[in-house]
Every structure is written in structure tokens, then in C-alpha cells.
């Protein structure tokens, strides 16, 4: 399974530089995705790369912060603001990350895909377009 995630440019850059080892989410997919396709949100608004997920850790915001803060690539205040009143938060542990040489416009994929608020499952016809290589 592959999913498309919208990620702010400041966090996307940290993922691809290796500074950010965890991507935090309020929801998790049914299964650990084999690949996460990164859609960099405004102002870039393009697919810029991908990463594989080692595992997904879940817990209270406090627990997740304590476990992941050193490699989370986010300030504590921003993390807790993001969590809001959620009781459970998910940390996608990033395994390998790859920034594409040329960002990809969603329209260029030939499918109707919209930037997700959280994540979007990618159908099988898109699988061949994204892989580590």
C-alpha cells in the first residue's frame, strides 16, 4: 500500500535532510504503508519525494513526544498545538527517504488526486510511478 501525505515544506526539507526521523499524524492507515509519497503543501504544491516507514508508534501526545522529540524535527510547542485534544497520536518512523530530482505536479499524474488533509491511499495504477531506485 502506498499513501500520499501533505507535509509542510519546513518539515519536508527536514525529512529529506535526515533531521526528521518521525512524521506525526492524528490518524493512521489500516496497514503500515510500503511507501509514503510526499506532497509538499503551499507554496510548493507538488510531489517532491517519498519515504518508507519502518513502523508506526502510537501513544498519548506526551508519550510520543518523550519517545520521539530528539528526532521529531518539530518544536515542542508546535507538536502539542498540532495534537490538539487528541488522546492518541501516531509517529511514522521514517526508514529511507528520497527527494525526487524534479517535483511532480498532481495534474501531471493523469489522475484526479487532490492534496489530502491527512493522507490518501494511492490506487494500484499509480504504484509503478513511485519506487526507490
DAURUR-V134856 format. One record per helix or strand of 3 or more residues. SS is the DSSP state (H for helix, E for strand). FROM is the first residue (numbers start at 1). LEN is the number of residues. Records with the same first field share a line. If there is no record, write none. Layout:
BEGIN
SS=FROM-LEN, FROM-LEN
END
This chain:
BEGIN
E=2-6, 22-4, 35-6, 46-14, 89-16, 119-3
H=9-9, 61-11, 76-8, 106-4, 124-6
END
